Amino acid sequence: MYSIRVEYKGFENMVSATVNSPDGSIKTVAMDVFVEVLGIAMSFATFVLWIVIVAMVVLVLAIMVHEYHIYRRKKMPQLFGIPKVRSSHIISGMNFQNRMS
């Protein structure tokens, strides 16, 4: 009876095997690796966690861009110095029209 220890990129598993024939035998060892992304082996739980984290970061960035857009739209008139109309100019303009008629 032999004990076989297998390690692959941080994942480890151990199985037992017996050799009955002089030619040897083949033993398949199952690992918890679900997917390998950019050279990093991940289990299913780790992969799902990364997907959730990426989705949250994208959502937060989208909200920040939207809020910044609203902020800039409100500040835009102040940046270009659009003059504010005073009420005295409006009244004097109305008096001028009344004198003309």
C-alpha positions in Angstrom: 0.0 0.0 0.0 1.4 3.4 -1.1 0.3 6.9 -0.1 0.4 9.4 -3.0 0.5 13.1 -2.3 -0.3 15.4 -5.2 0.1 19.2 -5.2 -0.8 21.6 -8.0 -0.6 25.4 -7.6 -1.6 25.5 -4.0 -4.1 22.6 -4.1 -3.2 19.4 -2.5 -4.8 15.9 -2.3 -3.7 12.5 -1.0 -4.8 9.1 -2.2 -3.8 5.5 -1.4 -2.8 3.0 -4.1 -1.7 -0.6 -4.3 0.4 -2.1 -7.0 -0.7 -5.6 -8.0 1.2 -6.1 -11.3 4.8 -5.7 -12.0 4.0 -3.3 -14.8 2.4 -0.8 -12.3 -0.9 0.8 -12.2 -2.5 4.1 -13.1 -4.2 6.1 -10.4 -6.2 9.3 -11.1 -6.2 12.0 -8.5 -9.0 14.5 -8.4 -8.2 18.1 -7.5 -10.4 20.9 -6.5 -9.3 23.1 -9.3 -12.3 24.5 -11.3 -10.6 26.9 -13.6 -7.1 28.5 -14.2 -7.1 32.2 -15.0 -3.9 34.0 -15.7 -1.9 31.2 -14.3 -3.8 31.1 -11.0 -5.7 27.9 -10.2 -9.1 28.6 -8.6 -11.8 26.5 -7.0 -15.4 27.1 -7.9 -16.0 29.2 -4.8 -13.0 31.4 -5.4 -14.0 31.8 -9.1 -17.5 32.9 -8.1 -16.1 35.2 -5.4 -13.9 36.9 -8.1 -16.9 37.4 -10.4 -18.9 39.0 -7.6 -16.0 41.3 -6.7 -15.5 42.4 -10.3 -19.3 43.0 -10.7 -19.3 45.1 -7.6 -16.3 47.2 -8.7 -17.9 47.8 -12.1 -21.2 48.8 -10.4 -19.4 51.2 -8.0 -17.4 52.8 -10.9 -20.6 53.3 -12.9 -22.3 55.0 -10.0 -19.3 57.2 -9.5 -19.2 58.2 -13.1 -23.0 59.0 -13.1 -22.7 61.1 -10.0 -19.7 63.0 -11.4 -21.7 63.7 -14.6 -24.6 65.2 -12.6 -22.1 67.3 -10.5 -20.4 68.6 -13.7 -23.7 69.4 -15.3 -24.7 71.5 -12.4 -21.3 73.3 -12.3 -21.0 73.9 -16.0 -22.9 77.3 -16.0 -20.7 78.6 -13.3 -17.5 77.7 -15.2 -18.3 79.7 -18.3 -19.6 82.7 -16.4 -23.1 83.0 -17.8 -24.4 86.3 -16.4 -27.3 86.1 -14.0 -30.3 88.3 -15.0 -31.2 90.8 -12.4 -34.9 91.6 -11.8 -34.2 95.4 -12.2 -33.2 94.9 -15.8 -36.4 93.0 -16.5 -38.6 95.8 -15.0 -36.8 98.6 -16.8 -37.2 96.7 -20.1 -40.9 96.4 -19.5 -41.1 100.1 -18.7 -39.4 100.8 -22.0 -41.9 98.8 -23.9 -44.8 100.6 -22.1 -43.4 104.0 -23.1 -43.1 102.9 -26.8 -46.8 102.1 -27.1 
